């Protein structure tokens, strides 16, 4: 029972369609209407901070959970109507790679293949092929509990791609790995992307940049951005937040200084962030502008007699990116 | 069907990989051995009795099964819930019912192996006397059936929690309740318990087997209890969808 039988349809056919997904856990809304498409051959990055709804989306895609409302189709099959068919098409690596620690790698993969109904003769071939693809040849006889996290991740990937699935769903495939392992697993995913449609989730923007063709960003159960990385970065480039730490000149209040910063040409927003006590007491301002205004801010401070103790671009951490994008979406 | 057998094989291997199986199996063999050689009150002991019978063994073995089998089934689903492997298992192209059946069948493998080892007792009797083969077969069929019902109840409690100890304790209470407490409670509540209620007791239903009689009604009863527990376990697995 292989999945390669269904013919590859048009160039970039929609393989996964997610429509208005809502998931309500008791009183908590995990997903508040998520929609996106994934096309054949794409590596799609599902990005979002912890608790944004990435895993919930994936659990619904893989038929582990059912959405409160909305629909998921995988290769034309509705996940709720025909879950078994969807499971045949998918390979899934859940978050933190749960595996039977007491089993030997080879036996475990054979077990997964047998559960997928491969006949005996083909089963050994498929297992050997999966082991070769993830580079586990030297570890087939090891008990899974003896493997390092990186190699356990490979076993997890091997079970996901054992049946050569059309779609791979990987939930945070590199979390918890050391930097070398991360690079290895990323390379592996890129390699797999040549022959599979992949959705991978991550809270690491750099990772998504390296691996994915397209990004869907989820924040608080909603899609806040959906596009290629270029498009996304274009939107982010329009905002240049900087952080300014000032020992204010005598007679200038924090609010006055913030107002003055706000009035500088190009500044869209300036506010007092907090007061820093060490090493020298000073006030931190956050300034948002359409351009990098550090030179102008320094010149202004010198003119006003403020001592500049700190002046830097605010690094765009993920939370900052989400904030920016969410504000965009609201504007 | 293939998936059920594959899963059953894995479950059986995992059971015999853990010390629990050997502890549970040993307890069963020791207790049934004592019952066999000395009877339950020491009077009808094997060496003195003129009768070549296994009745004391068959009458009291369900007690032991009610205690050890929940220890064997406690890990079946609870362990997978705790480690997260359940998510991979239920997203394989198999139905939740197949998963429940596979797990039950794997545990049944343990029961069958354990009971097979006790075959040494009838063989000993056969070497010195002339046991009623029909009674021996009836007793074993009864133990397999009541054991399956205990396993199914234990499996059900294992689907309720990710804590194996909790699964064991609730499973134990449930099995002991069906084996003996229904009986005791009915006697407390009624001078003459209604027959319909009496029939709910595992003990009432097992009686005939211990005497070596295979009554189809008793067979159907234990199979029905197991089936109800299997269906309930399947629903319990599916409850993740509407939580």
Interface residues (C-beta under 8 A of the other chain):
Chain A: X25 X26 X59 X62 X63 X64 X65 X66 X84 X85 X87 X88 X90 X92 X94 X96 X98 X99 X100 X101 X102 X111 X112 X114 X115 X116 X117 X159
Chain B: X2 X3 X6 X7 X10 X14 X17 X83 X84 X85 X86 X87 X88 X90 X91 X92 X93 X94 X95 X240 X241 X242 X243
